[in-house]
Amino acid sequence: MDVVDKDKEYTLFAGRSSPIVDCVVALAAGVLTTLSAAPFSLWWLGPVAVALVYWKIQSLTPAMATLRGWCYGVGLFGSGTSWVFVAIHDFSGTGALVAMLLTTLFVSVLALFFAVPFGLYRRITGPRFAFLSFAGMWVVSEWLRTWLLTGFPWLLLGTSQIDSPLAPWAPVGGVYLLSLMTALTGTLGVEVLRRRWIFLVPMAALWIVPFLLPVQWTTPAGKPIQVALLQGNLDQRIKWTAQGQREAISIYTTMTREQARDIDLIVWPEAALPMLEQEAQQILEQVASDLGPDTALLTGILQRDSEGRSYNSVIGLNDVQGEYQKAHLVPFGEYLPFQSLLADTLAFFDLPTPRLTPGSDVQAPLHVAGTTIGNAICYEIIFADHVAQQARNAELLLTVSNDTWFGRSIGPHQHLQMARLRALENGRHLLRATSNGVTAIIDSQGHVTARAPQFEQASLTGEVTPMQGLTPFTRTGSGPAWILAALLTLLGLKLNLSRSKNDALDEKGT
């Protein structure tokens, strides 16, 4: 059977569906992807969602493929980032109608990261080896979302696989390799349903190889460290008022004094004291004097330099060397992209204008309690390569966060899941100290060994082990996975061009 006949066979098998049905199925696939992630953690729905988007795509026009991608994105982000409405409405003082409008705009724009690549995929690739090129394009779309318009790598497909048999791929190639393996499972599954039984072999290999990979890529670098993570549960609505300052000082100083004297490291969350470091200096000096001689303390706090620039930082007390300033700020939350264009828009909607300055992209780890600690403040933990860069020179990872903005939504659970994956990718224990949850201690396999209850004042104690050695992902970052995804996409492009040339020659011969 020649190439043209195979194209006909594919189209006949795929058939055509109405645009409405197609969009509904794509929306459902997006919701299934949300359900594959925390807190639902139905990881097996990840490949199913890919299969639903991939099914019949070769029978679509580029315009219809674009619509399918957009509908999928709306389903994914409409269900998976519903916490955006909570942050805008509940904590920014915005009316429900305006908050809904802004959330809808946010979801609609993010959905374009699937719409444009899938439309392009349908235009430039053919049906042969589509199971490879579609999976590759899926990861290319995630790569675009990681850096374009400052980046938003939230709800990446691979994140949902932290508890699946595919998880051992994470130390090899990171979250994007996990996404690729998940997407390939979905596309190969569709080929198997088309009774192409030979595709069972590569699909099985994707799930068998992880059992052959090393369980642990790193080794202990020293004795376990006793830690205490303090969760103050301060109401975000009053945090930056005079009352909030008084309560924060009382909560964290009292909880710190109650810690056992044998604790090596105490951690306060992001911006634990709602004031600048200079304003908190006297309080911090008093806290330091109350600490045991062998106890260090790290806290998130805002800093301001001599030129008036403000930073979201982590500093230490009691024999702590170094500090860290957040490098990857939250767009619209901590800084305003395209400020000259958007400042008037924020003023129109009566939204606050963020004014923080990013720290350097390359910063040395902190030296604390006889070990080195790599940092990621709040939003930064979702950027796999940022954390890998920190892990290369550190034996332990730390993320401090204020997840109060999420309210009682699914956001904190998604955030925790991404932190777990960063620990697994780099073979490092990770401490996660938050304002109201989910505060947790995570081991080098990405397992939560201890966690504090949400929405309560809590002191979470436990131990972590500094680790040495680098996983393949820590050494290389996401580059190899991105290159592999691009090559798979190009494979479909080359075959498509080859087919076009053959068709042209056939017409000429005729």
Salt bridges, closest charged atoms under 4 A:
ASP7 OD2 - ARG499 NH1 2.83
ASP22 OD1 - ARG68 NH2 2.37
ASP90 OD1 - HIS89 ND1 2.69
ASP163 OD1 - ARG420 NH2 2.67
GLU191 OE1 - ARG194 NH1 2.93
GLU191 OE1 - ARG196 NH1 3.41
ASP235 OD1 - ARG237 NH1 3.74
ASP305 OD2 - ARG309 NE 2.79
GLU307 OE1 - ARG309 NH2 3.29
GLU334 OE1 - LYS326 NZ 2.79
GLU380 OE2 - HIS386 NE2 3.69
ASP403 OD1 - HIS415 ND1 3.13
ASP403 OD2 - ARG432 NH2 2.66
GLU425 OE1 - ARG422 NE 2.71
ASP443 OD2 - HIS447 ND1 3.62
